[in-house]
Amino acid sequence: MTTSPTGAGRPDGDRPRTTPVLSVRDLRVTFTTSHGDVEAVRGVDLDLAAGETVAVVGESGSGKSTVAAAVARLLADNGRISGGTVTLGDLDLTAADERTMRGVRGRRLGMVPQDPMTNLNPVMPVGAQIVEALEVHGLATGRQARERAVALLEGAGIEDAATRFDQYPHEFSGGMRQRVLIAMALACRPGVLVADEPTSALDVTVQRLVLDQMAELASGLGAAVVLITHDLALAAERADRVVVMYRGEVVESGPSRDLVADPRHEYTRRLLAAAPGVARRKVTDVATAGRPTEDGAGGPVGAGAAGPVAPEPLLELTGATKRYRIRGRREPFTAVDEVDLTVPAGRTVAVVGESGSGKSTTARLALRLEDADAGTVRFGGQDVSRLRGKALLAFRRSVQPVFQNPYASLDPRYTVEEAVAEPLVVHQVGDAAHRRGLVSGLLEKVALPTALRDRRPHELSGGQRQRVAIARALALEPRLVVLDEAVSALDVLVQEQILDLMVGLQRDLGLSYLFITHDLAVVRLVAHEVYVMQRGRVVERGEPERIFAAPQVDYTRELIAAIPGQGLAAR
């Protein structure tokens, strides 16, 4: 491995000892924009040996995903490889025509893209999409292809794979869709697997399963894995070597344990310090947010000389139940089963659990995007199922969502400014000039440069799109923000900024948060109370420190044990 001239790489042990199966030399990638050419990747070198896992780490916009796209020759229409070479075995991919590349992708080079919803065909059953990959490359047909596809789905963690084979992407959760993509990438047993944020949508237990599977592929088949991630703790735990990118260049690289134990570059030190899995402190002292001080003057929720006053409930779910009809099943599927949950005013309540545990459906009930089949959902003491007209509009203004997939929740025709201003226009807040000023302030709060205000979603990175979604949710100054995996797509530095922002807004404005996530490391940093869900039911609840120190059920213990980076924190 070599680094850019500005880097602080470690020459000893950096290069694979065998002939590389993938070799990148002086790679440069340029994008043509309305503001001129932008060189997004500058002089990247990378060698990958058979059976080796190399993680490429960096914040959103660092160029790591662009390197992955360039290797597979899947750059956006306005992007091009402007210099250097990418060699797979004896084949120069930079000089290969598209017909050659179609034979390479899937067969010799497997790809796991970041966004599962936009990379699965919505009108084709998921099993058929895996079968298609097998048939295109002549590996299996008919019944044999179906059997292999079912086995791949099972290996990727899909329960009841034979039934789920015939279902469509919209019938799967975000995490399950990501597992389908992983099964597709592994279908043809490629020699090199490029995984671009493959676990960002997965809960920690499935994340461990998927990464174990990738490790098994690498050792069993002699395959090499390029793992693109923003999580340095995860990279160091899973990869043989780590490459750190910053602003299009490699600034440090080396064996993972050496790099974590003794980071040379300041940027690497910042990434390591911000990783939730190794953090030793809360983002702020959220345990006291909204509580009165000794003189009774502290937060936005009650006060009194007699001591802390319990805040009033803002959102209450009582016996909330939601069922769905699923094709192929006689009995309805119960996604949420008699859930009791309370979000006090000015507090952060986290709901955690595996993909399919019911946590996102709980969020949809809270937002009244779905009506409960049984039980009640109350906001400010009102039954939200009974709200109509102006009362419903007021509820919509008071409760704002941030969804898991920013690409799907942002209108592709809207610029950043138009997307953030949309709720202000709908609720008739100010004139155009006033709204423009508000948008500028919101973009600043979520660490987005105002220069991006004229760009559209496809011109932004995944993390940048999520920050736009968060800015839009804050536009109307809501009382409750429901965040459904809102920071899962963010790199650790921006994640830290967003979490600081959340806590600061809570302190200053008395905001409440319902925080839906699979990331228990983040929960430990920001939540006042945690609800653990499994198969639609709440199996445990309590303050984060109590949950982590003395979990009461085996399921919670499994979730905690699967958090990456815990071994690093102990060093």
VENQUIBEL-V536675 format. One record per residue. N is the residue number from 1. PSI is psi in whole degrees, 0 to 359 (NA if undefined). NEAR is the number of other C-alpha atoms within 10 Angstrom. D_LAST is the distance of its C-alpha to the last C-alpha in Angstrom with 2 decimals. Layout:
n;psi;near;d_last
N;PSI;NEAR;D_LAST
N;PSI;NEAR;D_LAST
This chain:
n;psi;near;d_last
1;132;24;26.26
2;166;24;27.69
3;174;25;27.06
4;162;18;29.40
5;334;11;30.76
6;358;11;28.66
7;175;18;25.38
8;48;19;22.60
9;170;23;22.13
10;111;18;21.08
11;325;12;24.26
12;122;9;22.89
13;2;11;22.16
14;325;20;22.92
15;139;19;26.26
16;147;16;26.96
17;346;9;28.75
18;173;10;31.46
19;127;13;33.99
20;144;19;32.38
21;337;20;33.70
22;129;24;33.10
23;124;20;33.47
24;128;21;33.46
25;121;17;35.02
26;43;17;35.42
27;130;22;35.51
28;133;23;37.09
29;130;24;37.93
30;139;19;40.40
31;136;19;41.55
32;121;13;45.01
33;174;11;45.13
34;344;7;47.86
35;11;6;46.39
36;182;8;46.45
37;139;12;44.15
38;121;12;40.38
39;104;18;38.24
40;333;19;35.12
41;130;27;33.60
42;102;20;34.14
43;41;19;33.84
44;132;24;31.01
45;141;20;30.59
46;131;23;28.79
47;139;21;29.22
48;122;26;28.32
49;159;21;28.85
50;134;20;30.06
51;3;21;27.42
52;147;23;24.71
53;122;26;22.73
54;127;28;22.21
55;134;30;20.84
56;119;28;22.58
57;146;32;20.81
58;167;29;22.34
59;170;24;23.91
60;130;23;27.29
61;3;19;29.95
62;343;21;27.79
63;1;26;29.91
64;317;29;27.58
65;331;26;29.99
66;323;24;32.91
67;315;24;31.67
68;315;21;31.60
69;324;19;35.08
70;320;22;36.41
71;319;23;35.32
72;2;21;37.25
73;48;21;40.04
74;36;13;39.73
75;155;19;39.69
76;163;13;41.63
77;330;8;45.30
78;8;11;44.77
79;152;20;42.03
80;151;17;42.61
81;111;20;40.93
82;359;15;42.35
83;156;16;41.02
84;182;16;39.22
85;154;21;39.11
86;118;25;37.28
87;125;18;38.06
88;106;21;37.54
89;242;14;38.53
90;12;9;41.91
91;124;13;42.62
92;103;14;42.39
93;332;20;41.47
94;338;20;42.41
95;354;12;45.96
96;144;12;46.32
97;173;10;48.79
98;326;11;48.04
99;319;8;49.77
100;319;12;47.47
101;327;18;44.40
102;328;14;45.56
103;337;13;45.52
104;314;19;42.04
105;129;20;40.32
106;313;26;39.42
107;308;22;40.66
108;334;18;38.63
109;107;25;36.28
110;144;24;34.88
111;131;24;33.88
112;101;26;31.95
113;167;21;32.81
114;321;22;31.04
115;106;23;33.91
116;328;22;35.31
117;324;19;38.37
118;357;11;39.85
119;6;14;39.20
120;141;19;40.97
121;117;15;44.76
122;344;13;45.68
123;18;10;49.05
124;131;13;47.92
125;147;18;46.36
126;323;27;42.78
127;320;28;43.78
128;330;18;46.56
129;326;19;44.19
130;318;26;42.19
131;320;24;45.50
132;317;18;46.66
133;320;22;43.79
134;319;23;44.74
135;320;15;48.43
136;322;14;48.17
137;10;15;46.52
138;30;11;48.92
139;334;14;46.41
140;154;19;48.00
141;165;15;50.75
142;224;9;52.22
143;322;10;51.06
144;319;13;48.65
145;319;21;46.91
146;316;20;46.69
147;319;16;45.22
148;322;18;42.56
149;317;29;41.78
150;317;23;41.45
151;322;16;39.10
152;318;23;36.95
153;318;28;36.84
154;318;17;35.86
155;333;17;33.09
156;3;26;31.76
157;18;18;31.65
158;115;21;35.11
159;150;12;36.74
160;49;11;40.49
161;327;19;40.39
162;324;17;44.07
163;317;13;45.15
164;341;20;42.71
165;320;20;43.94
166;7;15;47.05
167;164;20;45.47
168;161;19;44.94
169;324;24;41.81
170;347;15;42.79
171;4;15;42.66
172;150;18;38.93
173;169;18;36.04
174;316;20;33.92
175;322;21;31.16
176;324;23;33.83
177;322;24;35.47
178;323;27;32.27
179;326;28;32.12
180;317;27;35.74
181;322;26;34.93
182;318;27;32.26
183;319;25;34.91
184;318;27;37.35
185;328;25;35.07
186;352;25;34.54
187;318;23;38.22
188;12;22;39.47
189;60;17;36.57
190;158;24;35.95
191;333;24;34.51
192;131;30;32.30
193;121;26;30.76
194;113;26;29.93
195;110;23;28.11
196;102;25;28.22
197;53;19;25.91
198;343;25;26.86
199;11;26;24.75
200;335;23;25.21
201;6;28;27.95
202;146;25;26.39
203;165;23;24.86
204;326;25;21.45
205;319;18;23.06
206;325;22;25.52
207;315;24;22.95
208;318;17;21.16
209;314;15;24.66
210;316;21;25.64
211;327;17;22.64
212;320;13;23.01
213;319;17;26.64
214;319;23;25.97
215;321;20;23.83
216;320;14;26.75
217;313;21;29.19
218;317;21;27.49
219;322;15;27.35
220;324;10;30.66
221;358;14;32.77
222;22;16;31.21
223;158;25;30.71
224;147;27;28.44
225;129;29;26.56
226;114;22;26.05
227;111;29;23.77
228;124;27;24.50
229;156;27;22.10
230;0;29;21.05
231;99;27;17.70
232;325;32;15.11
233;316;28;12.42
234;317;22;15.18
235;314;26;16.20
236;329;25;13.00
237;330;17;12.84
238;337;22;16.57
239;153;21;17.86
240;319;18;18.34
241;154;27;18.69
242;135;29;18.28
243;123;29;21.11
244;123;28;20.81
245;145;26;24.23
246;121;20;25.65
247;46;17;29.35
248;359;22;30.49
249;157;24;28.79
250;120;30;25.79
251;343;25;23.80
252;145;27;20.89
253;158;31;20.24
254;177;26;18.53
255;138;19;16.54
256;314;23;14.00
257;323;17;10.87
258;319;14;12.27
259;320;22;13.15
260;321;21;9.89
261;328;11;8.20
262;70;11;11.49
263;133;20;13.73
264;325;17;17.18
265;142;17;19.22
266;323;12;19.30
267;320;17;19.93
268;320;24;16.78
269;322;14;14.79
270;317;13;16.96
271;317;20;16.42
272;319;22;12.63
273;331;18;13.10
274;351;23;15.82
275;121;25;14.31
276;327;29;14.99
277;340;24;12.52
278;359;21;9.58
279;141;19;11.97
280;4;13;11.73
281;161;10;15.48
282;157;17;18.75
283;314;20;20.62
284;181;14;23.03
285;72;11;24.03
286;342;19;25.83
287;338;17;26.32
288;359;15;29.07
289;130;22;30.50
290;1;26;34.16
291;149;24;34.38
292;151;21;36.80
293;181;15;35.92
294;330;13;37.37
295;5;11;40.62
296;15;16;40.80
297;10;14;40.54
298;273;18;37.15
299;187;19;36.82
300;344;19;39.18
301;159;20;39.47
302;168;18;41.66
303;172;21;41.72
304;148;14;43.47
305;340;12;43.50
306;350;9;43.00
307;186;14;39.32
308;138;18;37.41
309;129;14;39.70
310;130;14;38.58
311;153;17;39.03
312;144;15;41.79
313;134;16;41.00
314;312;19;41.32
315;133;23;40.82
316;124;21;41.67
317;127;22;41.77
318;113;15;43.75
319;28;16;44.19
320;129;22;43.58
321;137;24;44.33
322;128;23;44.61
323;151;17;46.05
324;145;12;46.69
325;131;11;49.17
326;131;12;47.69
327;137;13;49.95
328;353;10;50.20
329;135;9;49.41
330;316;8;52.18
331;144;11;50.20
332;152;12;48.47
333;126;13;44.69
334;105;16;43.25
335;323;21;40.38
336;127;29;40.10
337;96;20;41.35
338;55;20;42.46
339;130;20;39.48
340;126;17;39.48
341;140;19;37.27
342;132;19;37.57
343;106;23;36.23
344;156;22;37.10
345;133;24;38.26
346;13;29;35.56
347;165;30;32.64
348;120;28;30.20
349;125;25;30.45
350;140;29;28.26
351;119;28;29.54
352;158;27;27.07
353;170;28;27.77
354;164;23;28.19
355;130;23;30.70
356;5;20;34.10
357;346;21;33.13
358;2;26;35.62
359;320;30;33.45
360;326;27;35.12
361;323;22;38.53
362;319;28;37.78
363;320;21;37.18
364;327;17;40.50
365;319;22;42.28
366;326;25;40.93
367;354;21;42.21
368;38;18;45.46
369;342;10;45.11
370;148;14;45.88
371;138;18;48.03
372;142;23;46.98
373;337;12;49.27
374;159;15;48.98
375;185;16;47.61
376;154;21;47.38
377;118;25;45.24
378;140;18;45.98
379;122;20;45.05
380;31;14;46.18
381;353;12;48.24
382;139;16;50.11
383;112;13;50.20
384;338;21;49.09
385;342;15;51.14
386;357;9;54.28
387;138;14;53.59
388;160;11;56.10
389;231;7;57.31
390;327;9;56.21
391;321;13;54.08
392;321;15;52.11
393;319;12;51.80
394;322;13;50.46
395;316;21;47.88
396;325;16;46.81
397;327;20;46.36
398;339;15;44.34
399;115;23;41.92
400;142;24;40.33
401;154;24;38.15
402;114;24;35.41
403;169;23;35.34
404;321;22;32.78
405;99;22;34.72
406;333;22;35.78
407;325;20;37.96
408;334;13;40.07
409;355;14;40.33
410;135;22;41.48
411;121;14;45.08
412;344;14;45.03
413;344;12;48.21
414;142;15;46.83
415;170;19;45.25
416;314;29;42.16
417;317;21;44.51
418;322;21;46.80
419;316;23;44.02
420;326;28;42.60
421;345;22;46.17
422;310;16;47.38
423;330;18;46.77
424;322;22;48.36
425;314;14;51.40
426;320;9;51.67
427;11;13;51.63
428;52;10;53.86
429;110;15;51.65
430;184;12;53.35
431;183;10;55.03
432;318;12;53.61
433;318;9;52.85
434;318;11;51.08
435;323;21;48.99
436;319;16;48.05
437;320;10;46.71
438;319;18;44.71
439;317;24;43.20
440;317;17;42.11
441;321;15;40.34
442;320;23;38.61
443;322;23;37.39
444;320;13;35.99
445;326;18;34.15
446;20;23;32.32
447;38;16;31.55
448;126;19;34.26
449;142;11;36.54
450;344;15;40.16
451;342;9;41.07
452;359;15;39.99
453;337;18;42.52
454;3;12;45.13
455;159;16;42.97
456;165;19;43.11
457;320;22;40.32
458;346;14;40.57
459;6;16;39.93
460;157;17;36.54
461;168;18;33.11
462;317;21;31.80
463;321;22;29.60
464;320;24;32.56
465;321;24;34.82
466;325;27;32.61
467;325;26;32.66
468;317;25;36.46
469;321;25;36.56
470;318;27;34.61
471;319;26;36.93
472;320;27;39.91
473;330;24;38.77
474;351;23;38.54
475;323;21;41.96
476;10;18;44.01
477;59;16;41.83
478;164;19;41.45
479;327;21;40.73
480;131;31;38.44
481;126;23;36.31
482;113;25;35.41
483;108;22;32.44
484;97;24;32.30
485;43;21;29.03
486;339;24;29.64
487;7;27;26.26
488;334;23;25.46
489;3;28;27.13
490;144;24;25.47
491;163;24;22.78
492;328;25;19.80
493;314;19;21.35
494;323;21;24.70
495;316;23;23.25
496;318;20;21.72
497;316;15;25.17
498;319;20;27.00
499;320;19;25.02
500;318;16;25.63
501;314;16;29.22
502;313;23;29.59
503;321;25;28.48
504;317;16;30.66
505;323;16;33.64
506;317;24;33.19
507;318;21;33.24
508;325;14;36.20
509;354;16;38.26
510;25;21;37.39
511;152;22;36.37
512;149;27;35.28
513;135;28;33.03
514;110;24;33.04
515;104;26;29.80
516;124;27;29.97
517;159;27;26.78
518;0;29;24.81
519;95;26;21.50
520;334;25;20.11
521;320;21;17.11
522;319;22;19.87
523;318;23;21.91
524;332;23;19.39
525;330;22;19.63
526;342;24;23.43
527;147;24;25.39
528;325;23;27.39
529;147;23;28.23
530;133;24;27.26
531;126;23;29.75
532;123;23;28.58
533;142;24;31.30
534;123;21;32.14
535;46;17;35.42
536;354;23;37.03
537;151;20;36.36
538;119;22;34.02
539;345;17;32.26
540;148;16;30.05
541;155;19;29.81
542;180;15;28.24
543;147;16;25.98
544;315;22;22.55
545;323;15;20.64
546;318;13;23.01
547;315;21;22.76
548;323;18;18.98
549;323;10;18.98
550;67;11;22.13
551;141;18;23.44
552;340;14;27.00
553;154;12;27.72
554;323;10;26.29
555;316;17;26.51
556;320;22;24.15
557;321;15;21.63
558;319;13;21.94
559;317;21;21.44
560;319;20;18.22
561;335;13;16.86
562;356;18;17.76
563;125;23;15.76
564;152;26;13.87
565;0;22;10.33
566;324;19;9.19
567;327;12;6.97
568;324;18;5.46
569;333;14;5.50
570;350;8;3.79
571;NA;8;0.00
